[in-house]
């Protein structure tokens, strides 16, 4: 079992154009945001919290950047390995 398997169900495989775009991402909730350092935590469906830093991710759907994020907001995310372990690499705001 890989670290990714422990975090959440993998995103659905390629689907027809009418599929919900949310199916292409893991789902989570923004739990903690630190505006000063522009970092935060995403809680996965199974309760694990994964860190992210705005400088290290690709932010999709938020026109206002970090200022457009709010704690409790449902987001889609993708994961990747960094020198500090598993981190969020892409964040999609619905």
ChimeraX attribute file (.defattr): number of C-alpha atoms within 10 A of each C-alpha:
attribute: neighborCount
match mode: 1-to-1
recipient: residues
	/A:1	5
	/A:2	6
	/A:3	12
	/A:4	14
	/A:5	9
	/A:6	11
	/A:7	19
	/A:8	16
	/A:9	14
	/A:10	15
	/A:11	15
	/A:12	12
	/A:13	8
	/A:14	9
	/A:15	11
	/A:16	7
	/A:17	7
	/A:18	6
	/A:19	10
	/A:20	9
	/A:21	12
	/A:22	16
	/A:23	15
	/A:24	17
	/A:25	19
	/A:26	21
	/A:27	22
	/A:28	24
	/A:29	20
	/A:30	20
	/A:31	18
	/A:32	16
	/A:33	20
	/A:34	11
	/A:35	12
	/A:36	6
	/A:37	10
	/A:38	14
	/A:39	16
	/A:40	21
	/A:41	21
	/A:42	28
	/A:43	20
	/A:44	21
	/A:45	14
	/A:46	11
	/A:47	12
	/A:48	13
	/A:49	19
	/A:50	19
	/A:51	17
	/A:52	21
	/A:53	18
	/A:54	18
	/A:55	11
	/A:56	13
	/A:57	17
	/A:58	14
	/A:59	17
	/A:60	15
	/A:61	12
	/A:62	14
	/A:63	11
	/A:64	8
	/A:65	12
	/A:66	17
	/A:67	10
	/A:68	10
	/A:69	18
	/A:70	13
	/A:71	13
	/A:72	14
	/A:73	13
	/A:74	18
	/A:75	22
	/A:76	23
	/A:77	25
	/A:78	19
	/A:79	19
	/A:80	13
	/A:81	12
	/A:82	11
	/A:83	6
	/A:84	6
	/A:85	10
	/A:86	16
	/A:87	21
	/A:88	22
	/A:89	20
	/A:90	18
	/A:91	24
	/A:92	18
	/A:93	16
	/A:94	12
